[in-house]
Structure formats: C-alpha cells, structure tokens
Amino acid sequence: QVQLVESGGGLVQAGGSLRLSCVSSARTFSTYNIGWFHQPPGKERQLVAAVSWSGGSTFYEDSVKARFDISRDYAKNTVYLEIGSLRPEDTGVYYCAASIGGLATSGEYAYWGQGTQVTVSS
C-alpha cells in the first residue's frame, strides 16, 4: 500500500500563492499516477490536477488550469501542486492520491493522504 503525506497548506491572503507537497517513502512511488483533490467545506472532493507516472502527461480541471501547476521530483519522491492567484473559493482540504489506473478518472485513485488545509482570506 502506498503511503502519502501532504504538506504546505496554511492561511494566505487572496492573490497570494502556495506550493503543496505530496511525499511518499515508497521506492515505487514513481510508478503511480498522482492526483490532487480539492474538498471545499461541506462539499465533495473534486479532482483538480494529476500527473502521470512518467511526468509526460498532466490533467487540470478547466476552472483551475490557468492558476494551478503540477510537477514531480523523482529524486525526492514528491509531487507538487503550485496554486497562484489564490481565491477564497480555493479554501478547503487538499488531498493527494495515487493510482495505477486512470489519470483523470477520480474512481481510479485508491491510496490517499491525510489532507492539508488551505484557507484563503479576502
């Protein structure tokens, strides 16, 4: 089973930026597709970005692709999600998850981190 740990969340002002990290100690981390999910308060989780195991393919939800950037660092077993021009609507818990199946299909993600809280103030 893949173990994932998110970090980098916090309280930021609207218009600022955050860089979230998803780290795994598993040496097979690079064989998985990694997705980032956003769960606003009181709502369901939504896949917002994903990157393939090779790093050659990415997915962004249409409403965030202008502001979100996902990348991998294989040497550090880390996937990053950079969020720019933060808005209050970006508030919520961000989870990373691993899949050996689909990249952009949320149902394919079987392994999850504990989440990191992002709060954007206006």
N, C-alpha and C positions, 0 to 999 in steps of 0.2 A: 504494500500500500504506500502511496506517495504522501509524504508529509510536507505541507506548505505553510509558510508563516508570512503574513503581510505586515508591513510597517510603513511609516511615512505620513499617516494621517494626522490631523490636528485641526486647529481653529485658524482660519485665514480670512482676510478681507476679500470682498468681491473684487475681481480684477487681478488678483494675485495668482500664483502658480504653486503646484505641489508635484512632487515626484514620489509615487508609491512604489514599493518594492515587494516582490514575492520571491522568497528564498526557499529552496529545498536542500536538505543534506544528502538526498539520494543521488548516487552517481549516475543513475539512469534518467535524471531529470530532463536531459536534452532530448530524449526520445518522445516526450509528450508535447502535444499542443497545449498552450496555456491561454486561458481566457480570464478577463476581468469582468466582474459583475457589479452592478450598482443597485442597491436596495434603498430607495427613499423611505422615509418614515411612513409606516402604515401601508406600504405597497410591496409588490412582489419584486424579486430580483430580475434584472434585465442584463443580458449580455451587451456590453458596450465596446469591447475590443478583444482581439485574440491574435495570437501569433503561432505559426506552425512550428513543428519541432526543428525544422531546418532554418527557420528565420526568413524563408523566402516568400512566405505568404502571410498577409495580415488581413484582418477584418475590423471595420469600425461601424458602429451604428450610425445611421445617417445624421442624427441630430448632434453628434459629438465629434465627428471626424475632422472638423476644422480646428478643434481645440485639443484633441487627445492624441497622444503618440505612444505606441507600444514598441518595446525593443527587448532583446535578450543579450545577456552577457554569459556565455557558456562557461568561461573560466570561473565565474563567481556563482554559478547555478542560480542566476537571478533573472527575473523578468520585471521590467519597469513599466509603469504607466505614468506618463507625464501629462498633467492637466493644466492647460493655460486658460487665461481669462475666466477664472472661476466665477460662477454664478451661485446665488442662493439655492437654485434648483439642483445643483450638484451635491448638496448636502445628503448624507446618508452613509451607510456602511458599504465599503468596497471589499469584495471577496476575490481572491484568485482561485482558479480551479484548473485541474489537469484532465486531459482527455487523450486517449489513443485512437479515438474515432474521429468524429467530425470536428471541424474548426469553428464554424459559425452556427452550429445547432446546439442549443443550450442543453438539451436532453442527453448529449454525449459526455458531459462533464461529470465524472464520478468521484473525484477527490477534491476536497475543499479545504481552504484555510479557515482561520477563525474570524477573519474580517478586520478591517481597520476603519475607524470612524473619521469621516471628513465633515467638518462644519464650516459653512461659508456664511459670513456675516455681511450684511449690507450697510 
